[in-house]
Amino acid sequence: MRRCGSITIFMVMSLTMVMSLFFSMSEVVRYFCMKSTAHTLAASAAQSGLGDYNRLLYEEYGILAVDMGYGGAAADEQKLVSRMTSYASEGGDPSHDRGIIKYVNLCRMYPTDTKLDKVTLLTDYKGAGFMKEAAAQAKYDIPMELIEKWEDAGRAAQGVTAAGYVPDRTLLSASVIDAVEHRVYVTGSRGGRVSGEDESLEIVDAVESFRKRGVLYQVLGSDMGVSGGRITSMDRVSKRSLNRGDAEEKNLTVSDKLLYKLWLLDRLGCYTDRRERANMNYELEYVVSGNLTDEENLRSVVKKLLALREAENLVALSSDGARRSEAEGLAAAASAALMNPELEPVITMAILSSWAYVESVLDVRLLLSGGRVPLIKEPSNWTSNLATLPEYLNTDVKAIDVSSGIDYKGYLFAFMCVTPSARLGLRPLDLMEEELHQNEDYVNVRMDNMMIEGTYHVKMSGSPLFLSMAPLVSTKLSVYEYTEEPILSYL
């Protein structure tokens, strides 16, 4: 028996409406799914871009940065943009076969109109971004107890600034300048003559003669064993014209500045804590002084230490009644022998200055050997004796080690507290670039090509899929566009 089928116009219209509703809703769901996918793809591409950080820089110093020159001397941010775009493109249109099943991506899309802006380089604003990243690194690497200890040391270091920081980078107090002038006056007015009349001034003569020898000889002796390291590049980061990013300056808090200095102490070597570097061994000394060779930097730091210790020792002597009376008695005898009592206060100051200087030499010898010296000495911590002062010029003699005092790194920390921020930010980058150049893959790398933050702008585009199957939907929409701006940042 033959059966005939029929469908009413009402049924056709009903099915058409149901199909339009179903496929329209499917497209709405797909639209928002694509929006979420676009956000995920852009963020994933940005994170993949951050994965291109310079490995050697991180292994040596713990600093994350993307070399936009990729080993070359010229920065080309488009290389980084292209790599991130390829990551986004691969994620948006995968074609992976899994056995007999080929997965179909219903949210297929592709990146267009990509660019990178708001870029922060390591060297921007005198290394402010670098300092901020190093501070963040120190926060995780350095124990809180040690941070609190150095906070106390930072407050103690205010005594350094009290001595004054003059343009030639030598720390001197007004009292020391006055004392040195008196000492030079006493020795100069006598023409270096030593007679029976003024034998009590032989101490001043001996100290003045000793001071004319190099400061490294005074504290280390003839067999100094000073490193011969030097910076070989004449195109240092801190001296050349640098590439600039287009981001705003990073603000450094007081905590950031402290943590950055702790990072320097932790990551860079010095005379008492040498690191295995190719060229420069006294890195902290370079940060403080900025000379091309280890020897010059050590000499500069020793001069600062001697000036600082002499100032503090002169304060200690002036407040020590017994020792000051001893110096005044010797000065009285000398002025009487010269038949000029008016010279007594001048000679007293010269003797105190010579005594303070000898004690400062003993202090620096102790610091360079790993010992500790308090900022202000108590009478019980004093080492030298005025009656036998020339004997302490022997380079084997050192000051008394005081466990509660400050070690060599502590004094370097104090000097960093009075070093301009621009020098603190860029000089370590000199050292880091120099170290990277020792690797044959990085001989042309530049620290002002290193990006630590930026914004990746990408427009993800996709086509409608289900709207063509919705009979009642009439639209000229041919493409969906989603604009994403993920931030790449190590900060």
C-alpha positions in Angstrom: 0.0 0.0 0.0 1.4 3.3 -1.0 1.4 6.2 1.5 1.7 9.9 0.7 3.4 12.4 2.9 2.8 16.1 3.2 4.0 19.1 5.2 2.1 22.1 6.0 3.3 25.7 5.5 2.9 26.2 9.2 5.3 23.3 9.9 7.9 24.7 7.4 7.7 28.1 9.0 8.0 26.6 12.5 11.1 24.6 11.5 12.6 27.6 9.9 12.1 29.7 13.1 13.5 26.9 15.3 16.5 26.5 13.1 17.1 30.2 13.0 16.8 30.5 16.8 19.1 27.5 17.3 21.9 28.6 15.0 21.6 32.2 16.2 22.0 31.1 19.8 24.8 28.9 18.8 26.5 31.8 17.1 26.0 34.0 20.2 27.6 31.3 22.3 30.4 31.0 19.8 31.0 34.8 19.8 31.6 34.9 23.5 33.6 31.8 23.4 35.8 33.4 20.7 36.1 36.5 22.9 37.4 34.4 25.8 39.7 32.5 23.4 41.1 35.7 22.0 41.9 36.9 25.5 43.6 33.6 26.3 45.5 33.5 23.0 46.8 37.1 23.4 47.8 36.5 27.1 49.5 33.2 26.1 51.4 34.9 23.3 52.6 37.6 25.6 53.7 35.0 28.2 55.5 33.1 25.4 57.3 36.3 24.5 58.5 36.7 28.1 59.9 33.2 27.7 62.5 34.6 25.3 64.5 36.1 28.2 68.3 36.2 28.0 69.4 33.0 29.7 72.9 34.0 30.5 71.8 37.3 32.1 69.4 35.3 34.3 71.9 32.6 35.2 74.6 35.1 36.2 72.6 37.8 37.9 69.0 36.6 38.3 67.6 39.4 36.1 64.9 38.6 33.5 64.9 40.7 30.3 64.1 40.0 26.6 66.9 41.0 24.3 65.1 42.7 21.4 68.3 42.6 19.4 68.4 38.8 19.8 72.2 38.8 20.2 72.7 41.6 17.7 73.7 45.2 18.4 70.6 46.7 16.8 67.2 46.5 18.6 64.3 45.4 16.4 61.1 45.0 18.5 59.3 43.7 15.4 61.2 40.4 15.9 59.6 40.0 19.3 56.2 41.1 17.9 56.5 38.5 15.1 57.4 35.7 17.5 54.4 36.6 19.7 52.1 36.8 16.7 53.2 33.4 15.5 52.4 32.0 18.9 48.9 33.6 18.8 48.4 32.4 15.2 49.3 28.8 16.0 47.0 28.7 19.0 44.1 30.3 17.0 44.2 27.9 14.1 45.7 24.5 15.2 45.7 21.5 12.8 46.6 18.5 14.9 45.5 15.0 14.0 45.0 12.7 16.9 44.8 9.1 15.6 41.8 8.7 13.3 40.2 11.8 14.7 40.9 15.3 13.4 39.8 17.9 15.8 37.8 20.8 14.4 38.4 24.2 16.0 35.0 26.0 16.1 36.7 29.2 17.5 39.3 29.5 14.7 40.8 33.0 14.6 44.0 34.8 13.5 46.0 37.8 14.7 46.1 41.1 12.8 47.3 44.6 13.5 50.0 43.7 16.1 52.4 46.1 17.7 54.4 46.7 20.9 54.4 49.9 22.9 54.9 51.3 26.4 58.3 49.5 26.4 60.6 49.8 29.4 64.3 48.9 28.9 66.8 48.0 31.6 68.6 51.3 31.0 65.6 53.7 30.9 65.6 56.6 33.3 69.2 55.9 34.6 68.3 52.2 35.2 65.2 52.8 37.3 63.4 49.7 35.8 66.5 47.6 36.4 66.7 48.8 40.0 63.0 48.0 40.5 63.3 44.4 39.1 66.5 43.8 41.2 64.7 45.0 44.3 61.8 42.7 43.6 64.3 39.8 43.1 66.1 40.7 46.4 62.7 40.6 48.3 62.4 36.9 47.5 66.1 35.9 47.6 67.2 37.7 50.8 65.9 36.6 54.3 63.8 39.1 56.1 66.2 39.0 59.1 69.0 40.1 56.9 66.9 42.9 55.3 66.1 44.2 58.8 69.8 44.1 59.7 70.7 46.1 56.7 67.9 48.6 57.4 69.7 49.3 60.7 73.0 49.5 58.9 71.4 52.0 56.5 70.4 54.2 59.4 73.9 53.9 60.9 75.3 54.9 57.5 73.8 58.4 58.0 77.0 59.0 59.9 78.8 58.9 56.6 76.6 61.6 55.1 77.3 63.7 58.2 81.0 63.8 57.1 79.9 65.4 53.8 80.2 64.2 50.2 82.2 66.7 48.2 82.5 66.8 44.4 85.9 64.9 44.2 84.1 62.0 46.0 86.3 62.2 49.0 84.7 62.0 52.4 86.1 64.7 54.7 84.8 66.5 57.8 85.6 70.1 58.6 87.5 69.0 61.7 89.7 66.7 59.6 90.4 69.4 57.0 91.4 71.8 59.8 93.6 69.1 61.4 95.3 68.4 58.1 96.0 72.0 57.5 97.5 72.4 60.9 99.6 69.2 60.4 100.9 70.5 57.0 101.6 73.9 58.6 103.7 72.3 61.4 105.8 70.1 59.1 106.0 72.7 56.3 107.1 75.6 58.6 109.9 73.4 59.9 111.1 72.5 56.4 111.3 68.9 57.4 114.1 69.6 59.8 114.4 67.3 62.9 116.7 68.7 65.7 117.0 68.1 69.4 114.7 71.1 70.0 111.6 69.4 68.4 112.2 65.7 68.6 108.6 65.4 70.0 107.4 66.3 66.4 109.1 63.3 64.9 105.8 61.5 65.1 104.2 64.0 62.8 107.1 63.9 60.4 107.0 60.0 60.3 103.3 60.0 59.6 103.5 62.7 56.9 106.3 60.7 55.2 104.2 57.6 55.4 101.2 59.4 53.9 103.2 60.2 50.8 103.4 56.6 49.9 100.5 55.1 47.9 97.4 54.3 49.9 97.4 50.7 48.7 100.9 50.3 49.9 99.9 51.7 53.3 97.2 49.2 53.8 98.4 46.1 51.9 102.2 46.4 51.9 104.6 45.9 48.9 103.1 42.4 48.1 99.6 43.8 47.5 98.2 41.0 45.3 95.7 43.4 43.8 93.6 42.1 40.9 94.6 43.2 37.4 91.0 43.1 36.1 89.7 45.9 33.9 86.7 46.8 31.8 87.8 46.3 28.2 84.9 48.1 26.5 85.3 51.8 25.9 81.6 52.0 25.0 80.2 51.6 28.5 76.5 51.7 29.2 77.0 54.5 31.7 78.9 56.6 29.2 77.2 56.1 25.9 74.0 57.4 24.3 71.3 54.8 25.0 68.2 53.5 23.3 65.0 54.6 25.1 61.7 52.9 25.6 58.4 54.9 25.5 57.0 54.0 28.9 56.7 56.3 31.9 59.4 56.4 34.6 59.3 53.7 37.3 59.0 55.3 40.8 61.4 53.8 43.3 60.2 53.7 46.9 62.6 53.9 49.9 62.1 50.1 50.3 63.0 49.6 46.6 66.3 51.6 47.0 67.3 49.6 50.1 66.5 46.2 48.5 68.4 47.2 45.4 71.5 47.9 47.4 71.1 44.6 49.1 70.8 43.0 45.6 74.1 44.6 44.7 75.8 43.2 47.8 74.4 39.8 47.2 75.1 39.5 43.4 78.3 41.5 42.9 81.8 40.7 44.2 84.3 42.9 46.0 87.9 42.7 47.4 86.8 40.5 50.4 84.2 38.5 48.4 85.5 37.8 45.0 83.3 36.2 42.3 84.4 34.2 39.3 84.1 36.9 36.6 86.0 37.2 33.4 87.3 40.7 33.7 86.3 42.8 36.8 86.7 41.2 40.2 86.0 44.3 42.4 82.5 44.9 41.2 81.1 46.8 44.2 84.2 49.0 44.2 83.4 49.8 40.5 79.8 50.7 41.4 81.1 53.2 44.0 84.0 54.6 42.1 83.5 53.9 38.3 87.1 53.5 37.2 88.3 51.2 34.5 90.5 48.9 36.5 90.2 46.9 39.7 93.3 48.6 41.1 92.0 52.1 40.5 88.6 51.3 42.1 90.2 49.7 45.1 92.5 52.7 45.5 89.5 55.0 45.4 87.5 53.0 47.9 90.6 52.8 50.3 91.0 56.6 50.1 87.3 57.0 51.0 87.7 54.6 53.9 90.8 56.3 55.2 89.1 59.7 55.0 86.0 58.4 56.8 87.9 56.5 59.4 90.2 59.4 60.1 87.2 61.7 60.6 85.6 59.3 63.0 88.8 58.5 64.8 89.5 62.2 65.3 86.1 62.5 66.9 86.9 59.6 69.2 90.3 61.1 70.1 88.8 64.5 70.8 86.2 63.0 73.2 88.8 60.7 74.9 90.1 62.9 77.8 93.1 60.7 78.5 94.4 60.4 75.0 93.8 64.1 74.3 95.7 65.1 77.4 98.6 62.9 76.2 98.6 64.7 72.8 98.4 68.1 74.6 101.4 67.2 76.8 103.5 66.3 73.8 102.4 69.5 72.0 103.3 71.6 75.1 106.8 70.1 75.2 107.2 70.8 71.5 106.0 74.4 71.6 108.3 75.0 74.6 111.3 73.6 72.8 110.5 75.8 69.8 110.0 78.8 72.2 106.6 79.5 70.7 103.8 78.7 73.1 101.2 80.0 70.6 101.9 76.9 68.5 100.6 74.5 71.2 97.0 74.3 69.9 98.2 73.9 66.3 100.7 71.2 67.2 98.0 69.5 69.4 95.7 69.3 66.4 98.5 68.1 64.1 99.4 65.3 66.6 95.7 64.2 67.0 95.3 64.2 63.2 98.4 62.1 62.7 97.3 59.7 65.5 93.8 59.4 64.0 95.3 58.7 60.5 97.5 55.9 61.7 94.5 54.4 63.5 92.5 54.7 60.3 95.2 52.8 58.4 95.0 50.0 60.9 91.2 50.0 60.6 91.3 49.7 56.8 93.9 46.9 57.0 91.5 45.0 59.3 88.5 45.7 57.0 90.4 44.4 53.9 91.3 41.2 55.8 87.7 40.5 56.6 87.4 42.1 60.1 85.0 44.5 61.6 85.4 48.1 62.7 82.8 50.2 64.6 81.7 53.5 63.1 82.6 55.3 66.3 85.3 53.7 68.5 85.2 53.3 72.2 88.4 53.8 74.2 88.6 50.0 74.7 88.6 49.5 70.9 91.6 51.7 70.3 94.7 50.0 68.9 97.6 52.5 68.5 99.7 54.1 71.2 101.0 57.7 70.7 104.4 57.0 72.3 105.2 54.3 69.7 103.0 55.5 66.9 105.6 55.0 64.1 105.8 51.2 64.9 102.1 50.9 63.8 103.1 51.9 60.3 104.3 48.3 59.7 101.8 46.7 57.3 101.5 43.6 59.4 99.8 45.5 62.2 96.0 45.8 62.2 93.3 47.3 64.4 91.4 45.4 67.1 88.6 43.3 65.5 85.2 44.2 67.1 82.5 41.7 66.5 79.8 44.4 66.8 81.4 46.6 64.2 80.9 47.0 60.5 82.7 44.9 57.9 84.1 46.0 54.5 80.8 45.3 52.7 79.0 47.4 55.3 81.2 50.4 54.6 80.7 49.8 50.8 76.9 49.9 51.6 77.4 53.2 53.4 79.3 54.6 50.4 76.4 53.4 48.1 74.0 55.3 50.3 75.7 58.6 49.3 76.4 57.6 45.6 74.0 59.3 43.1 71.2 57.1 42.0 72.1 57.4 38.3 75.5 55.9 39.0 74.1 53.1 41.1 71.6 52.2 38.3 73.9 52.2 35.3 77.4 51.1 36.6 76.2 47.5 37.4 74.9 47.3 33.8 78.4 48.2 32.6 79.6 45.1 34.5 76.7 42.9 33.3 77.2 43.8 29.6 81.0 43.2 30.0 80.3 39.8 31.4 77.9 38.8 28.7 80.4 39.8 26.0 82.7 37.0 27.1 80.2 34.5 25.6 80.7 34.2 21.8 76.9 34.2 21.3 76.5 37.6 23.0 79.5 39.6 21.9 77.3 42.3 20.4 74.6 42.3 23.1 73.6 45.7 24.5 71.9 46.3 27.8 69.8 49.1 26.3 68.2 46.5 24.0 66.9 44.6 27.0 63.1 44.9 27.6 61.6 44.3 31.0 58.1 45.5 30.4 55.8 46.4 27.4 52.2 46.2 26.1 51.4 43.9 23.2 48.5 45.2 21.1 46.9 42.5 18.9 43.5 42.3 17.1 42.2 38.7 16.9 39.8 38.2 14.0 37.4 35.4 13.2 34.5 34.7 10.8 30.9 33.9 11.6 30.1 30.2 11.3 26.4 29.4 12.2 24.7 32.5 10.9 24.7 31.2 7.3 22.6 28.3 8.6 20.0 30.6 10.2 17.4 31.2 7.4 15.7 34.2 9.0 18.9 36.0 10.0 20.0 38.5 7.5 23.4 40.2 8.2 26.3 41.5 6.3 28.7 40.8 9.2 31.7 39.0 7.8 34.3 39.1 10.6 34.6 39.4 14.3 37.4 41.5 15.8 38.6 41.4 19.4 41.3 43.9 20.5 43.5 42.6 23.3 46.4 44.5 25.1 48.2 42.0 27.4 51.1 43.4 29.4 54.5 41.8 29.3 56.3 42.4 32.6 58.9 41.0 34.8 58.3 43.6 37.5 
